[in-house]
């Protein structure tokens, strides 16, 4: 039995790591300190995650974009 990850799975891992490093980690201290993100920042992160295909990536396409 082959347990290697597919090319698609490896791409998802790479994309997620890059997104976390470049878009999320810089806001970690603010979130830890306030337990909140400003609405504008939340919307910006949401938009960027949608653009790279990570927003609601566990939801089947037939249930919406």
C-alpha positions as CSV (number, residue, x, y, z in Angstrom):
1,X,0.0,0.0,0.0
2,X,1.3,3.4,-1.0
3,X,1.0,6.1,1.7
4,X,2.8,8.8,-0.2
5,X,1.0,12.1,-0.6
6,X,-0.3,13.0,-4.0
7,X,0.9,16.1,-5.9
8,X,-2.3,17.9,-5.0
9,X,-1.9,17.1,-1.3
10,X,1.7,18.3,-1.3
11,X,0.6,21.5,-3.1
12,X,-2.1,22.1,-0.5
13,X,0.5,21.7,2.3
14,X,2.9,24.1,0.6
15,X,0.2,26.7,0.0
16,X,-1.0,26.5,3.5
17,X,2.4,26.8,5.0
18,X,3.2,29.8,2.8
19,X,-0.1,31.5,3.7
20,X,0.4,31.0,7.4
21,X,3.9,32.3,7.3
22,X,3.2,35.3,5.1
23,X,-0.3,36.3,6.1
24,X,-1.1,35.0,9.6
25,X,1.9,34.9,11.8
26,X,2.4,38.6,11.7
27,X,-0.9,39.0,13.5
28,X,-0.4,36.3,16.1
29,X,0.6,38.7,18.9
30,X,-2.4,41.0,18.4
31,X,-4.8,38.1,18.5
32,X,-3.2,36.6,21.6
33,X,-3.2,40.0,23.3
34,X,-6.8,41.0,22.4
35,X,-8.4,37.7,21.5
36,X,-9.8,39.6,18.6
37,X,-9.0,40.9,15.1
38,X,-10.2,44.2,13.8
39,X,-13.0,43.6,11.3
40,X,-10.9,45.2,8.4
41,X,-8.0,42.8,9.1
42,X,-10.4,39.8,9.3
43,X,-11.9,40.7,6.0
44,X,-8.5,41.2,4.4
45,X,-7.3,37.8,5.6
46,X,-10.6,36.2,4.5
47,X,-10.2,37.7,1.0
48,X,-6.6,36.5,0.7
49,X,-7.5,33.0,1.9
50,X,-10.3,32.9,-0.7
51,X,-7.9,34.0,-3.4
52,X,-5.4,31.2,-2.7
53,X,-8.2,28.6,-2.3
54,X,-7.9,28.0,1.4
55,X,-11.1,29.6,2.6
56,X,-13.6,26.9,3.4
57,X,-11.5,24.4,1.4
58,X,-13.2,21.6,3.2
59,X,-16.6,22.5,1.7
60,X,-17.6,20.7,-1.4
61,X,-17.9,23.0,-4.5
62,X,-21.6,22.0,-5.0
63,X,-22.4,23.8,-1.7
64,X,-21.1,27.2,-3.0
65,X,-17.9,28.9,-4.0
